[in-house]
């Protein structure tokens, strides 16, 4: 079978080198929300060996005439014997978001350069330094979290009104303006809905982590790619599609899979926020009777206690004489501050409540096989992010195409296996997810200080 992938080699400065020929093995795994990756095996004496082994070498991979992934060669493994082979591993350019931090203040040095310098902080009113009530060398009036544009004069009247704008704003400020990376962000088209109520609290996590709550809210994904013979990496958001055909087990397309239906796990999450004993903040869903569709449908109430997600930075009044410490009681905070600050506190608590609400769920996980009428990629094939529905046992279940496993060998030809949902039964994936969750928790603990 003829090699179905077109792999083009470039140097670290996007200079064209040539086309990969005669691979003995290729494996590419594009992903909807995670880091895509791939590998391919060549003879050690391949004409492009020297170029592929140069520092920063890049590849652009196309499939069915369309972009599949692009990125740098990150590692290689080869034989020591004569007539051996070398396997090259590449990571999709999405890695730029994984490897770039979301600074609190991208336009400012990491450390303060004087008593009047803010370093990695903002003034709460959005100004570089307040004209009144600001004492150099103190943190009075400062906040240690990324400031989203709120329409104020300091932001030139810019206000976040769409998920796409929010994602591109924080990427632009950190990846392009702060680091000067060769990335071109395509114009904002206002997609994904208004995220004002869910804009995340950001403090030195990776860009990929910082934007994920916005992607979850909007359903959008981010694509980073190099065009053939291009000298920049483009960045844009992608909207998910819908595969019109409802599949059935008899279609021959479903290779394997499972579905599951579960009753609610938590219809009333109670959140424990800042403070201790009598001063602690509690919030959540409360009241008599059945509240919400899940409680009505199941005639059930399930309360759970959870810690608030993340930490909250209080902005106690700075009146003169100084606001007494005994008045700084977290549960009374909304009554000590203005409406804007009280709303920020309420948003912090609501975010934790929403995240801990686990209502009735149905899940679908399956691996698909290509047929004469069904294939992945190209202008008429199924795409990453497409929502696919399956009808079985009289019910219809749906989920997204989250990744695709694509493997080509000379002996077995091409095997393409789109994945719908997550591979929860794969022990390697489960272990990786668990380790990633622990690592994220440690990072969040460190960056919240």
VENDAUR-V84534 format. One record per backbone hydrogen bond with DSSP energy under -1.0 kcal/mol. NH is the residue of the N-H (numbers start at 1). CO is the residue of the C=O. E is the energy in kcal/mol with one decimal. If there is no record, write none. Layout:
# VENDAUR-V84534
NH,CO,E + NH,CO,E
This chain:
# VENDAUR-V84534
6,62,-2.4 + 8,60,-2.5 + 9,18,-3.4 + 10,58,-2.7 + 11,15,-2.4 + 14,11,-2.0 + 17,9,-2.7 + 18,9,-1.3 + 20,7,-2.9 + 24,41,-2.1 + 26,408,-2.2 + 27,39,-2.9 + 28,406,-2.6 + 29,37,-3.1 + 32,402,-3.1 + 37,29,-1.3 + 38,90,-2.0 + 39,27,-2.7 + 40,88,-1.8 + 41,25,-2.7 + 42,86,-2.5 + 44,84,-2.5 + 46,43,-2.0 + 49,46,-2.2 + 52,48,-2.9 + 53,49,-1.7 + 54,51,-1.1 + 57,54,-1.7 + 58,10,-2.9 + 59,71,-2.5 + 60,8,-2.1 + 61,69,-3.3 + 62,6,-2.2 + 63,66,-3.0 + 66,63,-1.8 + 68,61,-2.8 + 69,61,-1.6 + 71,59,-2.2 + 73,57,-3.0 + 74,89,-2.5 + 75,89,-1.4 + 77,87,-2.1 + 79,85,-1.8 + 86,42,-2.8 + 87,77,-3.3 + 88,40,-2.9 + 89,75,-2.7 + 90,38,-2.5 + 91,72,-1.6 + 92,36,-2.3 + 93,70,-2.3 + 95,92,-2.3 + 96,93,-2.0 + 97,94,-1.8 + 98,94,-1.1 + 99,95,-2.5 + 102,205,-3.3 + 103,101,-1.1 + 108,105,-1.9 + 117,114,-1.1 + 121,119,-1.4 + 122,143,-2.5 + 124,141,-2.9 + 126,123,-2.0 + 137,115,-2.1 + 138,135,-1.8 + 142,139,-2.3 + 143,122,-2.7 + 146,202,-2.5 + 151,158,-2.8 + 156,153,-2.1 + 157,152,-2.5 + 158,155,-1.6 + 160,149,-1.7 + 163,193,-1.9 + 164,191,-2.5 + 166,162,-2.1 + 167,163,-2.5 + 168,164,-2.4 + 169,165,-2.4 + 170,166,-2.0 + 171,167,-1.6 + 172,168,-2.6 + 173,169,-2.5 + 174,170,-1.4 + 175,171,-2.6 + 176,171,-1.0 + 177,172,-3.0 + 179,174,-1.2 + 180,176,-1.1 + 181,175,-2.0 + 183,181,-2.7 + 184,233,-2.5 + 186,235,-2.6 + 198,195,-2.1 + 204,102,-1.9 + 207,100,-2.8 + 208,97,-2.0 + 210,206,-2.6 + 211,207,-2.3 + 215,211,-2.1 + 216,212,-3.0 + 217,213,-1.9 + 218,214,-2.2 + 219,215,-2.9 + 221,238,-1.8 + 223,236,-3.1 + 225,234,-2.0 + 230,227,-2.5 + 233,182,-2.4 + 234,225,-3.2 + 235,184,-2.2 + 236,223,-1.9 + 238,221,-2.7 + 243,387,-2.3 + 247,389,-2.7 + 251,248,-2.1 + 255,367,-2.9 + 256,367,-1.5 + 258,365,-2.8 + 260,363,-2.0 + 262,361,-3.3 + 265,358,-2.8 + 266,358,-2.2 + 267,302,-1.4 + 268,302,-2.4 + 270,304,-3.7 + 271,283,-3.9 + 272,306,-2.7 + 273,281,-3.2 + 279,276,-2.3 + 280,277,-1.4 + 281,274,-2.6 + 283,271,-1.8 + 296,292,-1.9 + 297,293,-3.0 + 298,294,-2.2 + 299,295,-1.2 + 300,295,-1.1 + 304,268,-1.4 + 306,270,-2.7 + 308,272,-2.3 + 327,324,-1.4 + 328,325,-1.7 + 329,327,-1.9 + 331,279,-1.3 + 332,329,-1.6 + 333,330,-1.6 + 335,332,-1.4 + 336,333,-1.7 + 337,333,-1.0 + 342,338,-2.4 + 343,339,-2.2 + 344,340,-1.6 + 345,341,-1.9 + 346,342,-2.3 + 347,343,-2.3 + 348,344,-1.9 + 349,345,-2.0 + 350,346,-2.7 + 351,347,-2.2 + 352,348,-1.1 + 353,349,-2.1 + 354,350,-3.1 + 355,351,-1.8 + 356,352,-1.6 + 358,266,-1.6 + 361,262,-2.1 + 363,260,-2.6 + 365,258,-2.6 + 366,420,-1.9 + 367,256,-2.6 + 368,418,-2.3 + 369,253,-3.5 + 371,374,-2.4 + 377,382,-2.7 + 382,375,-2.5 + 385,401,-3.0 + 386,383,-1.9 + 387,241,-2.4 + 388,399,-3.0 + 390,397,-3.3 + 391,247,-2.8 + 392,395,-2.7 + 395,392,-2.4 + 397,390,-2.9 + 399,388,-1.8 + 401,386,-2.0 + 402,419,-2.0 + 403,419,-1.2 + 404,30,-1.7 + 405,417,-2.1 + 406,28,-2.1 + 407,415,-2.6 + 408,26,-2.9 + 409,413,-1.9 + 410,24,-1.1 + 413,409,-2.0 + 415,407,-3.0 + 417,405,-2.7 + 419,403,-3.1 + 420,366,-2.9 + 421,400,-2.5 + 424,422,-2.1 + 426,423,-1.3 + 430,426,-2.7 + 431,427,-2.4 + 432,428,-2.5 + 433,429,-2.8 + 434,430,-2.2 + 435,431,-2.6 + 436,432,-2.5 + 437,433,-2.3 + 438,434,-2.1 + 439,435,-2.7 + 440,436,-2.6 + 441,437,-2.2 + 442,438,-2.3 + 443,439,-2.4 + 444,440,-2.8 + 445,441,-2.1 + 446,442,-2.2 + 447,443,-3.0 + 448,444,-1.4
